[in-house]
Amino acid sequence: MSETGLDYRVKFETLDLGGLDYRIRSLLDRQQFFDPDGSALRAGISSASWPLFGLVWPSSRILAATMQTHAIEGKRILEIGCGLALASLVMRRRGADITASDCHPLAAAFLGENLRLNRLAPIHFQTGNWADSDPLLGKFDLIVGSDVLYERGQPDILSRFIDRHSKSAVEVIIVDPDRGNRSRFNRDMTDLGYAHREQTAEKRQSCGEPYKGRILNYQRGG
């Protein structure tokens, strides 16, 4: 369906995330593009990649399901490259102190609408560019992300971003659909002093569709 006043089309769907239903507003398909003021272009987002933030991706489902049972109490948490922020919605329902971050100019608006649809309290959103320093973002006890290693140059940039925003004792969880950049990211995180382990993700999503990927875990201190 389309919404009045929008120059892109959206749909509403109910997703099973960690055994609970969530009403999600997302883009209708990959054929969307809307950048009237050039803000996406300035953020390095091409017309081809513009709609990717607003789609439901398998890895984001896996991360959301993982965070349904992960220990979060008392932790300050950051979701990086959040897109539709499914994991943030799950953790907010559990009462987490969560900040969602993405460089897409519409990510905050979609997050706000999905919080409203699910009657959840607001989540702090911070525009994030991994190559830039952002002292206002602060440091976190837990940093999570899904499908964030999709370009060859990202392991180096992302590992340094994570390190800048990690407390001395920190856990990092990344769901990666085996895009081929995992080994480089593991080396970069190890060089920065993080212990590393990984496990094969569930071979089926909560919706029943097959999934191939891994859950990467990095820890320092604690």
N, C-alpha and C positions, 0 to 999 in steps of 0.2 A: 504494500500500500504506500501511498505518498502522503505527506503532510502539507497542509496549506502553508504557503509562504516559503517553502524550501525549494532549492534548486538541485536537490538530490533526493533519491527515493529510499525509504526505510521500510523495515518490516518489524513485526513483533513476534517473538517466539518464546516458548516456555522451555527452559533447559533444566535437566537434572544435573545438579552440581553437588557431588558428595552426598547424594541421597536426598537432597532437598530441591524443590522446584523454585526457579527464578524466572521472572518475566524480563526479557531482554529486548531492548530496542537496538537494532543493528542496521547496517546498510543492506539494501535489497540484494545487491550483487557487486561484482567487480567493475561494473561499467560506470561508476559514479566519479564525478570530478567537480569540485566547487572551490575556487580559490580567488574570489573577486579582488581581494586586496594584496595578493601575492605573498601572504604570510607563510603559506606552505612552501612555496618556492624558496623563500629566504631561509627556511629551516632545512633546506636540502631535500624536500619531498617532491618527487617528480609526479607528473600526471598519472603515470602507470602505477606508482606506489601509493598514491593518495588514498585509495579506498581501503588499503590493507588494514589500517587501524580499526576499522569499523566492522570487520567480519569476525565470526566465531571460528577460531582455529583449534584443531585437535589438541595441540600442546597446551593451550590455555585451559581447556577442559581438564586435562590431566593435572595441571598445577592447582586448579581450583579444588579438585577432589583431594589432592594431597594436603592442601591447607585446611581442609575440613577437620582433620584429626591431628595436625601438627601442633606442638606446644607453642603457644603464642602469648600466654598470660604474662603481663608485666614487661613485654618487649615493645620497643619502638620499631616499626616495620616499614619497609619501602618496597613497593612493586615497581620495577623498572620496565620501560617499554610496555606500559600496561595495556594499550589498545582499549578494549572494552572493559578491562579491569575485572574480569570474572573472579580471580583470586581475591582481589580486594573486597568485592561484594561478599564473598563467603566469609572472609575474616571479619568484616564489619558486623555481619550478623552474629558472629561469636564475641563481639565486643572489643575487637582489637584496636590498638592505636596505630592506624595505617595511613601512610602517605602514598598516593598513586602518582606516577610520573610518566610523561610521554612528551615527545616533541610535536605531535600533531596538533594543529590549532583547534580542532573540534573535539579532542579527547575529553576535555573537561566538561563540555556540554553533554556529551553522551553519558559520561559518568553520572552527572547530576540527574539526568532523566532516569537512568536505571536504578539509582538509589531511591528516587521517588516512586517508581513503579513497584519496588519491593519494600517500601515503607521502612527504609533504613536511614539512620542518622547520617549527616554529612561526613564526607571523607575529605581530608586536605589533599588538594591537587597542586602539583608543582611542575611547571613546564621544565623538561629536562633534555639537555643536549649533552651526550656523554663526552664530547670533546672539550666542553667548556667547564670552567671552575664555577661553582655555585655555593658560596659559603652559607647562604641562607637556607639551603637544603638541610644542612646539619649531618649528624652521624646516627647510625642505626644499629640495633642489635640483630636484626634479621633482614636480609635483602633477598627478594625472590623475583623471578622472571621466567618467561616462556618464549621459546623460539626467538631468542635475541642474538643468535650467532649465525645470521643468514648471509653475511658478507665477509670476505677474506680479511679485511682490515679491522673487523670489529673485536676480535679477541684482545688485542693490545689496548684499544681505546676503552673497551668495557671493563677490563680488569683494573685499569688505573682509576676509572670512575668509581668502581665499587670500593677500591681501597681508600679513596679520598673520603668516602661517606660511610666507612665502617668504624664502629667502636673498636676498642682494643680487643674485646671479646665479641666475636660476631659469627653468625652462621649465614651462608649463602646457598640458596637452592635455585637451580636452573633446570628447567625441563627443555631438553634438546631433541628434536626429531631427526637426529643423525644427518645433519646437513654437511658435515665434513670439516668443520672448524673446531670441533670439540678438543682435539689433541693439543692444538696450539693454545687454546684457552686454558686447558689444564696446566700446561707448562708455565704460562704467564702467571697464573694464580699461585702455583707452587713457588715460583721465583719471588713472589711477594710475601711468602711466608704462610700460606694457607695449606692445611692438610686437606687431602682430597679423597673422596670415595664416590662411587656411582653404582646405580642399580638399573636394571632393565625395567622400564615402565610396564604397567598392565597392557596386555596386548589388545585389549578392547576398551574403548571409551565407555562412559556411562550410557551413551546413546546406543551402544551396541556395535558401533563401527570400529574396524580394526585400527590399531595404532602401532607404530614402530618408533621407538625412541628411548631415551634414558633420562633418569633423574640424577642430576649432578649435585653433589653436596660438598661444600668447602667450609672449613672451620679454622678459626684462629683464636687463641686464648681460651679462657674459661675452664 
